[in-house]
Amino acid sequence: MKIYHSAINYNGKLSWVLRDLKNNRTVKLEHNNIYESGIEGIFTDINKKIHMPEKLYIVNNFSLNFDSNGKIISFDTFLYGKNAKGESESYLISYNSNKSGNITIYLNGYANAKYNDDKLLRPLFNTMKVIPLKKTVSGWPKQYYGILYSGKRSFGYNTNGIVYIDSKGNINSAVNSYSEIIGYTVSVYVPGKENKITPVRYNLTDSLNNIKTEEPSQDNKKSSDQSNNASDEFYFSKQVGYRLEITGSAAGSRSYSLTGTTDGGHTWKTINADPFSGSLGSAVEMIFLNDKLGFLCLSYSGGSKGQLYRTEDGGVSYKKVNFPGVKVALNNGETYNPFDLPGMPYKKVGSLNILVGQGSDGDYKGGCKALYQSKDNGITWKSTS
């Protein structure tokens, strides 16, 4: 009876042993050099013992660390997919060379299987095949390096660290961006130094011919009567709109004036000659929630940080918005706040919410964002995390 009782789930050690026998698998990592075998070598080893679906999705991200010789030190990921019967299966995969030479795969876990193509694993394989990985890290005289893949990601209009690469390995750095940078991105970085050494973010594309890295000519810019909201133009209605005009530029940074229209863009007049109070940078986003309350975001330091500005008089005057910092611990015990590039506020159930991202230099937890909430129309904010 004691043996039987101990074998029932959560009642004793035997139940855990039986669970592990059923769900845990270990596979020796033979393809343990990232320079030689890439990411696919790992899954070649796993599939010798476990037949995983061809089409796999990641729950959060795929994270891997390796040394300067290419030896894989550790990796972690949580995947799911459908087997031949159409049933969902999950795979919690981890490896740490300091503990064992085996990969551990835990089966039959719970995954919120949404089957969103933005979370496909295959683009990681395709990108790693063409990345010049050894050459990339050779410029960083460090002992350990990292790879992070979170599926399709958006970096807004921040080009710092972004590198476009096609299936043949041709490379084009994103110098200027006039459309949102979004795609299946593999980040190569130095763990613990992301805020000091800008990661290289390889964005896989079918062709480099369609990548716009130069400012469009005046003839190709959208006409003034278009009502599409962009980072430098926002229409509150068909007639009422706002636009940021570049008044000067130096060393990649710009100064702006805010103009407005009340006749659908036929005529414009200056509302504020210097909405950012002398600060230079790159305007990221703009929004007006009504004819008085509006917000602007100015990025700087190569898109790694940003400052939110608020107006309650229709743009005549702006004030900086401050957010209470979120402290994240580094491996060396120091703390920092990775959330330093605000998005635009949006209304939700009697309050304003805003997501604050990590900018072009952030890879904390796959580039996640912090959620803030305001009960006073954006004057003060409180973190909800």
GIQUIGI-V657586 format. One record per residue. N is the residue number from 1. RES is the residue in three letters. SS is DSSP state (H for helix, E for strand, L for the rest). Layout:
n->N res->RES ss->SS
n->N res->RES ss->SS
This chain:
n->1 res->MET ss->L
n->2 res->LYS ss->H
n->3 res->ILE ss->H
n->4 res->TYR ss->H
n->5 res->HIS ss->H
n->6 res->SER ss->H
n->7 res->ALA ss->H
n->8 res->ILE ss->L
n->9 res->ASN ss->L
n->10 res->TYR ss->L
n->11 res->ASN ss->L
n->12 res->GLY ss->L
n->13 res->LYS ss->H
n->14 res->LEU ss->H
n->15 res->SER ss->H
n->16 res->TRP ss->H
n->17 res->VAL ss->H
n->18 res->LEU ss->H
n->19 res->ARG ss->H
n->20 res->ASP ss->H
n->21 res->LEU ss->H
n->22 res->LYS ss->H
n->23 res->ASN ss->H
n->24 res->ASN ss->E
n->25 res->ARG ss->E
n->26 res->THR ss->E
n->27 res->VAL ss->E
n->28 res->LYS ss->E
n->29 res->LEU ss->L
n->30 res->GLU ss->L
n->31 res->HIS ss->L
n->32 res->ASN ss->L
n->33 res->ASN ss->E
n->34 res->ILE ss->H
n->35 res->TYR ss->H
n->36 res->GLU ss->H
n->37 res->SER ss->H
n->38 res->GLY ss->L
n->39 res->ILE ss->L
n->40 res->GLU ss->H
n->41 res->GLY ss->H
n->42 res->ILE ss->H
n->43 res->PHE ss->H
n->44 res->THR ss->H
n->45 res->ASP ss->H
n->46 res->ILE ss->H
n->47 res->ASN ss->L
n->48 res->LYS ss->L
n->49 res->LYS ss->L
n->50 res->ILE ss->L
n->51 res->HIS ss->L
n->52 res->MET ss->L
n->53 res->PRO ss->L
n->54 res->GLU ss->L
n->55 res->LYS ss->L
n->56 res->LEU ss->L
n->57 res->TYR ss->E
n->58 res->ILE ss->E
n->59 res->VAL ss->L
n->60 res->ASN ss->L
n->61 res->ASN ss->L
n->62 res->PHE ss->E
n->63 res->SER ss->E
n->64 res->LEU ss->E
n->65 res->ASN ss->E
n->66 res->PHE ss->E
n->67 res->ASP ss->E
n->68 res->SER ss->L
n->69 res->ASN ss->L
n->70 res->GLY ss->L
n->71 res->LYS ss->E
n->72 res->ILE ss->E
n->73 res->ILE ss->E
n->74 res->SER ss->E
n->75 res->PHE ss->E
n->76 res->ASP ss->E
n->77 res->THR ss->E
n->78 res->PHE ss->E
n->79 res->LEU ss->E
n->80 res->TYR ss->E
n->81 res->GLY ss->E
n->82 res->LYS ss->E
n->83 res->ASN ss->L
n->84 res->ALA ss->L
n->85 res->LYS ss->L
n->86 res->GLY ss->L
n->87 res->GLU ss->L
n->88 res->SER ss->E
n->89 res->GLU ss->E
n->90 res->SER ss->E
n->91 res->TYR ss->E
n->92 res->LEU ss->E
n->93 res->ILE ss->E
n->94 res->SER ss->E
n->95 res->TYR ss->E
n->96 res->ASN ss->E
n->97 res->SER ss->L
n->98 res->ASN ss->L
n->99 res->LYS ss->L
n->100 res->SER ss->L
n->101 res->GLY ss->L
n->102 res->ASN ss->E
n->103 res->ILE ss->E
n->104 res->THR ss->E
n->105 res->ILE ss->E
n->106 res->TYR ss->E
n->107 res->LEU ss->E
n->108 res->ASN ss->L
n->109 res->GLY ss->L
n->110 res->TYR ss->L
n->111 res->ALA ss->L
n->112 res->ASN ss->L
n->113 res->ALA ss->L
n->114 res->LYS ss->L
n->115 res->TYR ss->L
n->116 res->ASN ss->L
n->117 res->ASP ss->H
n->118 res->ASP ss->H
n->119 res->LYS ss->H
n->120 res->LEU ss->E
n->121 res->LEU ss->L
n->122 res->ARG ss->H
n->123 res->PRO ss->H
n->124 res->LEU ss->H
n->125 res->PHE ss->H
n->126 res->ASN ss->H
n->127 res->THR ss->H
n->128 res->MET ss->H
n->129 res->LYS ss->H
n->130 res->VAL ss->H
n->131 res->ILE ss->L
n->132 res->PRO ss->L
n->133 res->LEU ss->H
n->134 res->LYS ss->H
n->135 res->LYS ss->H
n->136 res->THR ss->H
n->137 res->VAL ss->H
n->138 res->SER ss->H
n->139 res->GLY ss->L
n->140 res->TRP ss->L
n->141 res->PRO ss->L
n->142 res->LYS ss->L
n->143 res->GLN ss->L
n->144 res->TYR ss->E
n->145 res->TYR ss->E
n->146 res->GLY ss->E
n->147 res->ILE ss->E
n->148 res->LEU ss->E
n->149 res->TYR ss->E
n->150 res->SER ss->E
n->151 res->GLY ss->E
n->152 res->LYS ss->E
n->153 res->ARG ss->E
n->154 res->SER ss->E
n->155 res->PHE ss->L
n->156 res->GLY ss->L
n->157 res->TYR ss->L
n->158 res->ASN ss->L
n->159 res->THR ss->L
n->160 res->ASN ss->L
n->161 res->GLY ss->L
n->162 res->ILE ss->E
n->163 res->VAL ss->E
n->164 res->TYR ss->E
n->165 res->ILE ss->E
n->166 res->ASP ss->L
n->167 res->SER ss->L
n->168 res->LYS ss->L
n->169 res->GLY ss->L
n->170 res->ASN ss->L
n->171 res->ILE ss->E
n->172 res->ASN ss->E
n->173 res->SER ss->E
n->174 res->ALA ss->L
n->175 res->VAL ss->L
n->176 res->ASN ss->L
n->177 res->SER ss->L
n->178 res->TYR ss->L
n->179 res->SER ss->L
n->180 res->GLU ss->L
n->181 res->ILE ss->L
n->182 res->ILE ss->E
n->183 res->GLY ss->E
n->184 res->TYR ss->E
n->185 res->THR ss->E
n->186 res->VAL ss->E
n->187 res->SER ss->E
n->188 res->VAL ss->E
n->189 res->TYR ss->E
n->190 res->VAL ss->L
n->191 res->PRO ss->L
n->192 res->GLY ss->L
n->193 res->LYS ss->L
n->194 res->GLU ss->L
n->195 res->ASN ss->L
n->196 res->LYS ss->L
n->197 res->ILE ss->L
n->198 res->THR ss->L
n->199 res->PRO ss->L
n->200 res->VAL ss->E
n->201 res->ARG ss->E
n->202 res->TYR ss->E
n->203 res->ASN ss->E
n->204 res->LEU ss->E
n->205 res->THR ss->L
n->206 res->ASP ss->L
n->207 res->SER ss->L
n->208 res->LEU ss->H
n->209 res->ASN ss->H
n->210 res->ASN ss->H
n->211 res->ILE ss->L
n->212 res->LYS ss->L
n->213 res->THR ss->L
n->214 res->GLU ss->L
n->215 res->GLU ss->L
n->216 res->PRO ss->L
n->217 res->SER ss->L
n->218 res->GLN ss->L
n->219 res->ASP ss->L
n->220 res->ASN ss->L
n->221 res->LYS ss->L
n->222 res->LYS ss->L
n->223 res->SER ss->L
n->224 res->SER ss->L
n->225 res->ASP ss->L
n->226 res->GLN ss->L
n->227 res->SER ss->L
n->228 res->ASN ss->L
n->229 res->ASN ss->L
n->230 res->ALA ss->E
n->231 res->SER ss->L
n->232 res->ASP ss->L
n->233 res->GLU ss->E
n->234 res->PHE ss->E
n->235 res->TYR ss->E
n->236 res->PHE ss->L
n->237 res->SER ss->L
n->238 res->LYS ss->L
n->239 res->GLN ss->L
n->240 res->VAL ss->L
n->241 res->GLY ss->E
n->242 res->TYR ss->E
n->243 res->ARG ss->E
n->244 res->LEU ss->E
n->245 res->GLU ss->E
n->246 res->ILE ss->E
n->247 res->THR ss->E
n->248 res->GLY ss->E
n->249 res->SER ss->E
n->250 res->ALA ss->E
n->251 res->ALA ss->L
n->252 res->GLY ss->L
n->253 res->SER ss->E
n->254 res->ARG ss->E
n->255 res->SER ss->E
n->256 res->TYR ss->E
n->257 res->SER ss->E
n->258 res->LEU ss->E
n->259 res->THR ss->E
n->260 res->GLY ss->E
n->261 res->THR ss->E
n->262 res->THR ss->L
n->263 res->ASP ss->L
n->264 res->GLY ss->L
n->265 res->GLY ss->L
n->266 res->HIS ss->L
n->267 res->THR ss->L
n->268 res->TRP ss->L
n->269 res->LYS ss->E
n->270 res->THR ss->E
n->271 res->ILE ss->E
n->272 res->ASN ss->E
n->273 res->ALA ss->L
n->274 res->ASP ss->L
n->275 res->PRO ss->L
n->276 res->PHE ss->L
n->277 res->SER ss->L
n->278 res->GLY ss->L
n->279 res->SER ss->L
n->280 res->LEU ss->L
n->281 res->GLY ss->E
n->282 res->SER ss->E
n->283 res->ALA ss->E
n->284 res->VAL ss->E
n->285 res->GLU ss->E
n->286 res->MET ss->E
n->287 res->ILE ss->E
n->288 res->PHE ss->E
n->289 res->LEU ss->L
n->290 res->ASN ss->L
n->291 res->ASP ss->L
n->292 res->LYS ss->L
n->293 res->LEU ss->L
n->294 res->GLY ss->E
n->295 res->PHE ss->E
n->296 res->LEU ss->E
n->297 res->CYS ss->E
n->298 res->LEU ss->E
n->299 res->SER ss->E
n->300 res->TYR ss->E
n->301 res->SER ss->L
n->302 res->GLY ss->L
n->303 res->GLY ss->L
n->304 res->SER ss->L
n->305 res->LYS ss->E
n->306 res->GLY ss->E
n->307 res->GLN ss->E
n->308 res->LEU ss->E
n->309 res->TYR ss->E
n->310 res->ARG ss->E
n->311 res->THR ss->E
n->312 res->GLU ss->L
n->313 res->ASP ss->L
n->314 res->GLY ss->L
n->315 res->GLY ss->L
n->316 res->VAL ss->L
n->317 res->SER ss->L
n->318 res->TYR ss->L
n->319 res->LYS ss->E
n->320 res->LYS ss->E
n->321 res->VAL ss->L
n->322 res->ASN ss->L
n->323 res->PHE ss->L
n->324 res->PRO ss->L
n->325 res->GLY ss->L
n->326 res->VAL ss->L
n->327 res->LYS ss->L
n->328 res->VAL ss->E
n->329 res->ALA ss->E
n->330 res->LEU ss->L
n->331 res->ASN ss->L
n->332 res->ASN ss->L
n->333 res->GLY ss->L
n->334 res->GLU ss->L
n->335 res->THR ss->E
n->336 res->TYR ss->E
n->337 res->ASN ss->L
n->338 res->PRO ss->L
n->339 res->PHE ss->L
n->340 res->ASP ss->L
n->341 res->LEU ss->E
n->342 res->PRO ss->E
n->343 res->GLY ss->L
n->344 res->MET ss->L
n->345 res->PRO ss->L
n->346 res->TYR ss->E
n->347 res->LYS ss->E
n->348 res->LYS ss->E
n->349 res->VAL ss->L
n->350 res->GLY ss->L
n->351 res->SER ss->E
n->352 res->LEU ss->E
n->353 res->ASN ss->E
n->354 res->ILE ss->E
n->355 res->LEU ss->E
n->356 res->VAL ss->E
n->357 res->GLY ss->E
n->358 res->GLN ss->L
n->359 res->GLY ss->H
n->360 res->SER ss->H
n->361 res->ASP ss->H
n->362 res->GLY ss->L
n->363 res->ASP ss->L
n->364 res->TYR ss->H
n->365 res->LYS ss->H
n->366 res->GLY ss->H
n->367 res->GLY ss->L
n->368 res->CYS ss->L
n->369 res->LYS ss->L
n->370 res->ALA ss->E
n->371 res->LEU ss->E
n->372 res->TYR ss->E
n->373 res->GLN ss->E
n->374 res->SER ss->E
n->375 res->LYS ss->L
n->376 res->ASP ss->L
n->377 res->ASN ss->L
n->378 res->GLY ss->L
n->379 res->ILE ss->L
n->380 res->THR ss->L
n->381 res->TRP ss->L
n->382 res->LYS ss->E
n->383 res->SER ss->E
n->384 res->THR ss->L
n->385 res->SER ss->L
